[in-house]
Amino acid sequence: MDEFVETKVQPEHREIVETLRTLMKECAPDATEVISRGSPAWQGRKLLAIISVSKTHLTFAFARGAEFEDSFGLLEGVGKTTRHVKLKKPEAVNQEALRDYARQAVRLDQE
């Protein structure tokens, strides 16, 4: 994943990726960092979360996000399974919300 971040992530978004990696280590300590579908991701029994990279922002998507209780109101998406949060600036990352979502992803993965 380090190589991916260095070569594919815009410099202004690298701090966000590091925040997400730290958060996932905390909330999903047994998950494995992988590259899935060409993007950084975390794997439990199944895929937990994935980062999609664009020039203007990062998208942090949860494979079973449609099943989450979204008390923070940040999740976007309309599909049957996935929900995501768009992240543009490190200082705007709502770590409390992302921790909640990551914990929900782990809980669903363990069921």
N, C-alpha and C positions, 0 to 999 in steps of 0.2 A: 504494500500500500504506500510505503514511503516514496518509492519511485513514481507511482501514479501521481501522487500529490505534487512532486517536484516537476513533473513533465506535463501534466494535463490540467492542473488547477491554477487559475489566475492568481498571481501573488497576493492580491487584495482579499482573496477568499481562503487562503491557506490557514489563517488563524481560525476561521469557522470550522474547517475540517479537523483541526487539532482539538477544538472544543468538543466536537461530536465524538471524536475518538476517545477522549477522556471520559465523556459522559457515558458512552457505551461500555467502557471498561468498568465503570462504577456500577451501572445498572444491569449489565449483562456480562458479568465476569467470565462465564463459561462459553460465551459466544466466540466464534472464530472470525477474525478479519479475513475477508476473501475478496477476490475480484469476480463479480458476477455480472454477466451481460456487459462486460467492458467497464464496469463501474465499481468503486469501493462499496463493500457491503459487510453485513454481519450475519453469520449463519449460526443458528441454534440447531434444533432438530430440522427446522426448515428455515427459509430466509426470514430474517427479522426486519432488517432495514437496509436501505441502499441510498447512496448519494449519487445524484445526477448532476453533471457539471455543465454549465453554460457560460457564456462570456459575461453575462450580467448578474448571475446569481447561482446559488446551489439549491437543489431540491433534495430534501431529506424525506424519503418516502418509507412508509411502513407497510409491509406486505399484507397485514391483516388490519390495517387502520380503520376500515369501515366498521369493524366490530368494537372499536374503542369508544369509551365515554369521553367526549371532548369537552370537558368543563372549561377549557381555556379558549375554545372557539377558534383555534388556529388552523385546524386541518382543512385542506382543500381536496377536491376530487369528487367524482360522481360515479366511479366504477363500482363493481360489486365487492371488491376486496381492498384495493390500495387507497391510502390517503397520504397526503404529503404537506410539508411546510416549505415555503420558499424562504431562503435566507440570503440577504444581500449584504449586510454589514455586521461585523463581529459584535458591536455594541448593542445591536438590536435583537440578538439571539435570546429568546426566552428559555433559559436553561431549566427553570422550574417546570415549564410545560413539556419540554423535550424529555426530561427525566420521567415525568408521568407517562408519556407516550411509550418510552423505552421499557419502562416497567410493565406496562400493559402488554407490550409485544412479547416480553419474556413470559409473562403469566399465560398468555394464550398459547405460546409455543410449548409450554410444559403440560398443557391439558391433554 
